[in-house]
């Protein structure tokens, strides 16, 4: 997976291809904010925000707009049924 360095880089790149790629995200609550990970295809973004951060609110709006899927947890495929 390729991790890009900014939310806007990720958004601009993926917005062109969101029709062809599922967007997945996971938000982990931290004491002083949230840690968010987003992936689409082979491209990802991760960042830390306070819940009041304008960019964080923009991200949440975009995730709703593209119909992103929230990840609860990830399990290696070979262990899923074991």
N, C-alpha and C positions, 0 to 999 in steps of 0.2 A: 504494500500500500504506500502511496505517496502522500505525505502530510505536507500541506501548504502552510505558509507562515501567517496568513491573515484571513479573516472572515470574508472580506470583500473579494479577495482572490478566489476563494472557494466558491462563493455565491456566483460570481461572474462566470466562472468556468462551468459550474454545474447547471446553472440556469439555462445554458445552451443545450444541455444534454439530459435534463431531468425527465424528459419524455421517455427516454430510453433506459434510464437507470433508477432503481429504487433508492430512496434516500432513507438511511437509518440514523437514529440518534440515541444517545444515552446521556442523561443528566444525573450527576452525583451531587447530592447536597453536602456542602461543607459548612464549618462553623460560621464563616464570614462570607458565604456566597455559594456559587455553584461551579462545578467543573463539567463542561459539555464536550461531547465527542460527536462528530457527524461524519458519515461516510456515504459515498455514492460511487458505485463502481470501484475503481482502484484509487480514488482520491479521498483524502480525509482532512479534517480540521479538528483541532482541539484548543480549548481556551478556558480561562478562569474569569468569572465575572461576579459582580454583586448583582442581586436580583433587581436593583434599581438602575443598573447600567443601561443606557440607551441602546448600545449595540446588542446587548443580551435580549432586550425586548424586540429588536429588529430581527434577530435570529429566530426567536420563537414565532413571530409572525410569518416569516418565510417558511419555516417548517410546516406550519398549518397550511399555508398557501400551496405548497407542493405535495401535500398529503404524505409527509414523512411518517415512517413507522418507528415507534418508540421501542427500544430494545430493553428487555427486562434483565437478561443475562445472556452470556454467550457460552456455548458448550461445544467442544470439538465434535465434529460429525461422528467419528468412530466411537465416541462415548455416549452419544445421545440415548441409545436404547440399552445401555449396559447398566 
